[in-house]
Structures are given as C-alpha cells and as structure tokens.
Amino acid sequence: MKIEERHPFPQTIDEAIAIQENLRGEIITTDQLSTVQYVAGVDVGFAENDTLSVAAVAVLSFPDLELQEKAIAKRTTTFPYLPGFLSFREVPAVLEALAQLTIAPDLILCDGQGIAHPRRFGLACHLGLLANVPTIGVAKSLYIGEHEEVSPERGSWQALWDEGEVIGAVLRSQTNIKPLYISIGHCISLSTAIDYVLRCAPKYRLPETTRWADKLASE
C-alpha cells in the first residue's frame, strides 16, 4: 500500500493538537467506498516496558471473512499514552505494517475512535486520511458522548450525542452482549459503518478483523 506523508509525527501535545485541528476538516463523512472485497483490522500492542510498538494488520476477504494476508511492524514508541492522542502513539507502526501489504484493503475497521473524539479526529480518522482508505472506529468502551439505553437484541443501536451533534452509534453486535461504540473514520457514513460492523461480526462481539489483528499483535 502507498502511504501519504502528510506531517511529521509530533513530540509535544501542542503539536499534536495543531495537527488534529488542521486535518479534521478533510474527513469525509459520506460513502466513498468502491466494491468491498477486502476488509482489514489493525491493532497495536506494546512490549519492553511500552518502549516497543508492535502493530498488526489482518486482511480478510469479504463477505466470507477468511484471512488473506497479515503484516506485523515493530518500531520504537515515540509518544506517551494520553487519551485523545492515541493515534500519535499507534499510527506510525500501523502505517509501517500497512506498507507491507500486497492486498490493499477496501475498508479498515480500527480498534479505537473515529469522530467520537473531543476534536472529532480520533485514531480511525487519522489512519484513514493518511492511508487514503475508508475507515470505521470500532471502540470497546465509551470515550465521550451520551446515549439512550440500547435494546438487548443484535443489531439494535442508539445515536451517540455530544454537544448537540451525533458523533457515532452505540451498537449491540450480539444479543445480550455489551455494545460497541461505532463512529465514522473516513469516507463512510454512519449507517454504512454500522452495517459493515455487523456483517464483520457474525458470531462474536468484536468484528473478525479486530479479533485477527488482536491475535497477531499479541503473538
């Protein structure tokens, strides 16, 4: 995959905020997907007292969700763990893993937030813009926003609101299981994002893309 170099990765919080503020206006929140033949999941683990980032990418065929390609990249961790700035800690290693792929995914499901972020520029947005690939934020926990109670049935969802704006959806991917927090990353609408997350999570709470990437990063 070809990765676009839009900016150097920052060393300070002020530099990181400036990048988020500068790039968030480029996020596209409508469907710009071509035919989806391959979906990917990304995950990052840390080793050696968090000084080493280990990024894993799993590319699956769609809709049958069979593993087609995997890539792992390791690099020195250069940014601290700070809520709201995880992309600066994780994306550099993810980009190196994506660059190894021979199969370019048509859609990436990220283990993190998209526009459900204080500056509307979470990890999924950042990665989607730099990789020029449609992305979805599929987070396991609530970061910001409020929502109504979600019915227990698979496929039920409620809008996630923040400051009068819908920033995502709280989605029940499996009946009577804790919901996921879905938000637009780049080049996709919220309704389409919900549909793809459900289709990528036929059996378990997490999408198969996330499950594969997590397994690879852990190994």
LONUDREN-578061 format. One line per 2 residues: number of its first residue (from 1); their letters; for each residue x, y, z of N, C-alpha, C, O. Coordinates in steps of 0.1 Angstrom, whole numbers. Example, Ala and Ser with C-alpha at 12.3 -4.5 7.8 and 13.67 -1.06 7.14 Angstrom:
% residues 2
1	AS	132 -57 78 123 -45 78 132 -33 78 142 -33 85 | 128 -22 71 137 -11 71 129 0 79 134 11 80
//
This chain:
% residues 219
1	MK	8 -12 0 0 0 0 9 13 0 19 13 6 | 4 23 -7 11 35 -7 5 44 5 -7 46 6
3	IE	14 49 13 10 57 24 14 72 22 26 75 18 | 5 81 24 8 95 22 14 101 35 9 100 46
5	ER	25 108 33 32 115 44 26 130 44 30 138 37 | 17 132 54 11 145 55 18 154 65 17 166 64
7	HP	25 148 75 31 156 85 41 148 93 40 135 93 | 51 154 99 59 147 108 52 143 121 43 151 124
9	FP	55 132 127 48 129 139 53 138 151 65 140 152 | 44 143 159 48 154 169 56 148 181 56 136 184
11	QT	62 158 188 69 155 200 61 161 212 64 157 224 | 52 170 210 45 177 221 30 176 219 25 174 208
13	ID	23 178 230 8 179 229 3 190 220 -6 188 212 | 9 202 222 5 213 213 7 210 199 -2 214 191
15	EA	18 204 195 19 200 181 9 190 176 4 191 165 | 5 180 185 -5 170 182 -18 177 180 -26 173 171
17	IA	-22 186 189 -35 193 188 -36 201 175 -46 201 168 | -25 207 171 -25 215 159 -27 206 147 -34 210 137
19	IQ	-21 194 147 -23 185 136 -38 181 135 -44 180 124 | -43 177 146 -58 173 147 -67 184 142 -76 182 133
21	EN	-64 196 146 -73 208 142 -71 211 127 -81 214 121 | -59 209 122 -56 212 108 -62 202 99 -67 205 88
23	LR	-62 189 103 -66 179 94 -81 174 95 -86 168 86 | -88 178 106 -101 172 108 -111 177 97 -121 170 95
25	GE	-109 189 92 -118 194 81 -117 186 68 -126 187 60 | -107 177 67 -106 169 55 -113 155 56 -114 148 46
27	II	-118 152 68 -125 140 70 -138 140 62 -146 149 63 | -141 129 54 -153 128 46 -162 119 53 -159 107 57
29	TT	-175 123 55 -184 116 63 -196 110 55 -207 107 60 | -193 109 42 -203 102 33 -196 90 26 -184 89 27
31	DQ	-204 82 20 -198 69 15 -190 72 2 -195 77 -8 | -177 68 3 -168 69 -8 -162 56 -11 -151 55 -16
33	LS	-169 45 -8 -164 31 -9 -166 26 -23 -176 29 -29 | -156 19 -28 -158 11 -40 -164 -3 -36 -167 -4 -24
35	TV	-164 -12 -44 -168 -26 -41 -159 -31 -30 -147 -31 -32 | -164 -36 -19 -156 -41 -8 -153 -55 -9 -162 -64 -7
37	QY	-141 -59 -13 -137 -72 -15 -128 -77 -3 -127 -89 0 | -121 -67 3 -112 -70 14 -114 -60 25 -115 -48 23
39	VA	-115 -65 37 -116 -57 49 -104 -60 58 -99 -71 58 | -100 -50 65 -88 -52 74 -91 -47 88 -99 -38 90
41	GV	-83 -53 97 -83 -49 111 -69 -45 115 -60 -51 110 | -68 -36 124 -55 -32 129 -55 -32 144 -65 -29 150
43	DV	-44 -35 150 -42 -35 164 -28 -32 168 -19 -36 160 | -25 -26 179 -12 -23 183 -10 -28 198 -18 -25 207
45	GF	1 -36 200 5 -40 213 18 -34 216 25 -28 208 | 22 -35 229 34 -28 233 43 -38 241 37 -46 249
47	AE	56 -37 240 65 -46 246 76 -38 252 78 -26 250 | 85 -45 259 97 -39 265 94 -26 273 99 -15 270
49	ND	84 -28 283 80 -16 291 74 -5 282 77 7 285 | 67 -9 272 60 1 264 69 9 255 65 18 248
51	TL	82 5 254 91 13 245 91 8 231 96 14 222 | 85 -4 229 84 -10 215 69 -12 211 61 -18 219
53	SV	65 -6 200 52 -7 195 52 -19 184 60 -19 176 | 42 -27 186 40 -39 177 27 -38 170 16 -40 177
55	AA	26 -34 157 14 -32 150 11 -44 141 20 -50 135 | -1 -49 141 -6 -60 133 -17 -56 124 -26 -49 129
57	VA	-17 -60 112 -28 -58 102 -32 -72 97 -24 -80 93 | -45 -74 97 -51 -86 92 -60 -83 81 -69 -75 83
59	VL	-58 -88 69 -67 -86 57 -76 -98 55 -70 -109 53 | -89 -96 55 -98 -107 53 -106 -105 41 -109 -93 37
61	SF	-110 -116 34 -119 -115 23 -133 -111 28 -136 -113 40 | -141 -104 20 -154 -100 23 -164 -104 12 -161 -102 1
63	PD	-175 -111 16 -181 -112 29 -178 -124 37 -183 -126 48 | -169 -133 32 -167 -146 39 -158 -145 51 -157 -155 59
65	LE	-150 -134 52 -142 -132 63 -131 -142 66 -129 -147 77 | -124 -146 55 -113 -156 56 -100 -148 55 -99 -138 47
67	LQ	-90 -151 64 -78 -144 64 -70 -146 51 -69 -157 46 | -66 -135 45 -59 -135 32 -44 -130 33 -36 -135 26
69	EK	-42 -121 42 -28 -116 44 -27 -110 57 -36 -105 63 | -14 -110 62 -12 -104 75 2 -97 75 11 -101 67
71	AI	4 -87 83 16 -80 84 19 -75 98 9 -71 105 | 31 -75 102 35 -70 115 47 -60 114 56 -63 106
73	AK	46 -49 121 57 -40 121 60 -36 136 51 -35 144 | 73 -35 138 78 -31 152 86 -18 150 95 -17 142
75	RT	84 -9 159 92 3 160 92 9 174 83 6 182 | 101 18 176 102 24 189 90 33 192 86 41 183
77	TT	84 32 203 73 40 207 78 54 210 88 56 218 | 72 64 203 77 78 204 68 88 211 71 100 212
79	FP	56 83 214 46 93 220 40 86 232 37 74 232 | 37 94 243 32 88 255 17 84 254 10 88 244
81	YL	12 76 263 -2 72 264 -10 83 269 -9 86 281 | -18 90 261 -27 100 265 -40 99 258 -40 99 246
83	PG	-51 99 266 -64 98 259 -66 110 250 -63 122 254 | -72 107 238 -73 118 228 -62 119 219 -63 127 209
85	FL	-51 112 221 -39 113 213 -33 100 209 -21 98 206 | -42 89 210 -36 76 208 -31 74 194 -22 65 192
87	SF	-37 81 184 -32 79 170 -17 82 169 -10 76 161 | -12 92 176 2 96 175 11 85 181 23 85 178
89	RE	5 77 190 13 67 196 12 54 188 22 46 187 | 1 51 181 -1 39 174 0 39 159 5 29 153
91	VP	-4 50 153 -5 50 138 9 49 131 9 42 121 | 20 54 137 32 52 129 36 38 127 40 34 116
93	AV	34 29 137 36 15 135 26 8 126 30 0 118 | 14 13 127 3 7 118 6 10 103 5 2 95
95	LE	11 23 101 14 26 87 25 18 81 25 14 70 | 35 14 90 46 6 85 41 -8 82 45 -14 72
97	AL	31 -13 90 25 -26 87 17 -26 74 18 -35 66 | 9 -15 72 1 -14 60 10 -13 48 6 -19 37
99	AQ	21 -7 49 30 -5 37 35 -19 32 40 -20 21 | 35 -29 41 40 -42 37 30 -50 29 33 -60 22
101	LT	17 -46 29 7 -54 23 8 -54 8 11 -44 1 | 4 -66 2 3 -67 -12 -12 -67 -16 -15 -64 -28
103	IA	-21 -69 -7 -35 -67 -9 -40 -55 -2 -39 -54 10 | -44 -45 -10 -49 -33 -4 -63 -34 1 -72 -37 -7
105	PD	-66 -32 14 -80 -34 19 -89 -22 13 -84 -11 11 | -101 -26 11 -111 -16 7 -117 -8 19 -123 2 17
107	LI	-116 -14 31 -121 -8 43 -113 -13 55 -110 -25 56 | -110 -4 64 -103 -8 76 -112 -5 88 -117 6 90
109	LC	-113 -15 97 -120 -14 110 -110 -12 121 -101 -21 123 | -110 -1 127 -100 3 137 -105 0 151 -116 3 155
111	DG	-96 -5 160 -99 -7 174 -97 6 181 -86 8 188 | -106 15 179 -105 29 185 -116 38 180 -125 33 174
113	QG	-114 51 183 -125 60 180 -122 67 166 -111 67 161 | -133 71 160 -133 79 148 -136 94 152 -128 100 159
115	IA	-147 99 147 -151 113 151 -157 114 165 -160 125 169 | -159 102 171 -163 103 185 -151 106 194 -146 98 202
117	HP	-147 119 193 -135 124 198 -136 139 201 -144 146 194 | -130 144 212 -132 158 215 -129 168 203 -136 178 202
119	RR	-120 165 195 -117 173 183 -121 167 170 -117 171 160 | -130 156 172 -136 149 160 -125 144 151 -126 144 139
121	FG	-114 139 157 -103 134 149 -96 123 157 -84 125 161 | -102 112 159 -97 100 166 -88 92 157 -85 96 145
123	LA	-83 81 162 -74 72 155 -79 68 141 -71 68 132 | -92 64 140 -97 59 127 -97 70 117 -94 68 105
125	CH	-99 83 121 -99 94 112 -84 96 107 -82 98 95 | -75 96 116 -61 99 113 -56 88 104 -49 91 94
127	LG	-58 76 107 -53 65 98 -60 65 85 -53 63 75 | -73 67 84 -80 68 71 -75 78 62 -73 76 50
129	LL	-72 90 68 -67 101 60 -53 98 55 -50 101 43 | -44 93 63 -30 91 59 -29 79 49 -21 79 40
131	AN	-37 69 51 -37 57 43 -46 58 31 -45 50 21 | -54 69 30 -64 71 20 -73 59 17 -75 54 6
133	VP	-78 54 28 -87 42 28 -99 45 37 -97 51 48 | -111 41 33 -123 43 42 -120 35 55 -115 24 55
135	TI	-124 41 66 -121 36 79 -134 37 88 -142 47 87 | -135 28 98 -145 29 108 -138 28 122 -129 20 124
137	GV	-143 36 131 -139 34 145 -148 25 152 -160 27 153 | -142 14 158 -150 4 165 -143 3 179 -134 -5 181
139	AK	-149 10 188 -143 11 201 -150 2 211 -162 0 210 | -143 -4 221 -149 -13 230 -155 -5 242 -163 -11 250
141	SL	-152 7 244 -157 15 255 -160 29 251 -156 34 241 | -169 35 259 -173 49 257 -162 59 260 -156 58 271
143	YI	-159 68 252 -149 79 254 -156 92 257 -155 97 268 | -164 97 248 -172 109 251 -186 107 245 -188 98 237
145	GE	-195 115 250 -209 114 245 -219 108 254 -215 102 264 | -232 109 250 -243 103 258 -252 96 248 -253 99 236
147	HE	-260 86 254 -269 79 245 -280 73 254 -279 71 266 | -291 69 247 -302 62 254 -298 47 255 -288 43 249
149	EV	-305 40 263 -303 26 265 -305 18 252 -315 21 245 | -296 9 249 -297 1 237 -305 -12 240 -302 -19 250
151	SP	-314 -15 232 -322 -28 233 -312 -40 233 -301 -38 227 | -315 -51 239 -306 -62 240 -304 -70 227 -294 -78 227
153	ER	-312 -68 217 -311 -77 205 -300 -72 196 -297 -60 195 | -293 -82 190 -283 -79 180 -288 -70 169 -299 -71 164
155	GS	-280 -60 165 -284 -50 155 -291 -38 161 -292 -28 154 | -295 -38 174 -301 -26 180 -290 -15 182 -278 -19 185
157	WQ	-294 -3 180 -284 8 183 -291 21 187 -303 23 184 | -283 29 193 -288 43 196 -277 53 192 -265 50 192
159	AL	-281 65 188 -272 75 185 -264 80 197 -269 81 208 | -251 82 194 -242 88 204 -241 103 201 -237 107 191
161	WD	-244 111 212 -245 125 210 -234 132 218 -231 128 229 | -229 143 213 -220 152 221 -222 166 216 -221 169 204
163	EG	-225 175 225 -227 189 222 -237 191 211 -235 199 202 | -248 184 211 -259 185 201 -256 179 188 -264 182 178
165	EV	-246 171 187 -242 165 174 -241 150 175 -236 145 185 | -246 143 165 -244 129 165 -230 125 161 -226 129 150
167	IG	-223 119 170 -209 116 167 -206 101 165 -195 97 163 | -217 93 166 -215 79 165 -227 71 168 -238 77 169
169	AV	-226 58 170 -237 49 174 -232 39 184 -221 35 184 | -241 36 193 -238 25 203 -246 13 198 -258 12 198
171	LR	-238 3 194 -243 -8 186 -242 -21 194 -232 -25 199 | -253 -29 194 -253 -42 200 -250 -52 189 -258 -55 181
173	SQ	-237 -57 189 -233 -66 178 -238 -80 181 -238 -88 171 | -240 -83 193 -246 -97 196 -256 -95 207 -255 -86 216
175	TN	-266 -103 207 -277 -102 217 -272 -104 231 -264 -113 234 | -276 -95 240 -273 -96 254 -258 -95 257 -253 -100 268
177	IK	-251 -89 248 -236 -86 250 -234 -71 250 -241 -64 244 | -224 -67 258 -220 -53 259 -219 -47 245 -214 -53 236
179	PL	-224 -34 243 -224 -28 230 -210 -23 225 -200 -23 234 | -208 -20 213 -197 -14 207 -200 1 204 -211 4 203
181	YI	-189 9 203 -191 23 200 -185 26 187 -173 27 185 | -194 28 177 -191 30 163 -191 44 159 -200 52 163
183	SI	-180 48 152 -180 62 147 -173 62 133 -165 54 130 | -177 72 126 -171 74 112 -156 77 114 -151 84 123
185	GH	-148 70 105 -134 73 105 -131 82 93 -127 94 95 | -133 77 81 -131 85 69 -138 78 57 -138 66 56
187	CI	-144 86 49 -150 82 36 -161 71 38 -163 62 30 | -169 73 48 -180 64 51 -191 71 59 -187 79 67
189	SL	-203 67 57 -214 73 65 -216 64 78 -211 53 78 | -223 70 87 -225 62 100 -234 50 97 -231 39 103
191	ST	-244 51 89 -253 40 87 -246 28 80 -248 17 83 | -237 32 70 -229 22 63 -219 15 73 -217 3 72
193	AI	-213 24 81 -204 18 91 -210 8 100 -205 -3 103 | -222 11 105 -230 1 113 -232 -12 106 -230 -23 111
195	DY	-236 -11 93 -239 -23 85 -226 -31 84 -227 -44 85 | -215 -25 81 -203 -33 79 -198 -39 92 -193 -50 92
197	VL	-199 -32 103 -195 -38 116 -203 -50 119 -198 -60 123 | -216 -50 116 -225 -61 119 -221 -73 110 -221 -84 114
199	RC	-218 -70 97 -215 -80 88 -201 -86 90 -199 -98 87 | -193 -79 97 -179 -84 101 -179 -90 115 -169 -96 119
201	AP	-190 -90 122 -191 -96 135 -203 -106 135 -213 -104 143 | -202 -117 128 -214 -126 127 -216 -134 139 -227 -139 142
203	KY	-205 -137 147 -206 -146 158 -203 -140 172 -208 -145 182 | -194 -131 172 -188 -126 184 -190 -111 186 -194 -104 176
205	RL	-188 -105 198 -190 -91 200 -181 -83 191 -185 -73 184 | -168 -87 189 -159 -79 181 -159 -84 167 -161 -96 164
207	PE	-157 -75 157 -155 -79 143 -144 -89 142 -134 -89 149 | -145 -98 132 -134 -108 129 -121 -101 126 -110 -106 128
209	TT	-122 -89 119 -110 -81 116 -102 -78 129 -90 -79 130 | -109 -73 139 -103 -69 152 -98 -82 159 -87 -81 164
211	RW	-105 -92 159 -101 -105 165 -88 -110 159 -79 -114 167 | -87 -110 146 -75 -115 140 -63 -105 143 -52 -110 146
213	AD	-65 -92 142 -54 -83 144 -50 -84 158 -37 -83 161 | -59 -85 168 -55 -86 182 -47 -99 184 -37 -98 192
215	KL	-51 -109 178 -44 -122 180 -29 -121 174 -20 -125 181 | -28 -115 163 -15 -113 157 -6 -104 165 6 -106 167
217	AS	-12 -93 170 -4 -83 178 1 -90 191 12 -87 196 | -8 -98 197 -5 -105 210 7 -115 208 15 -117 217
219	E	6 -122 196 17 -132 194 30 -125 192 40 -133 189
//
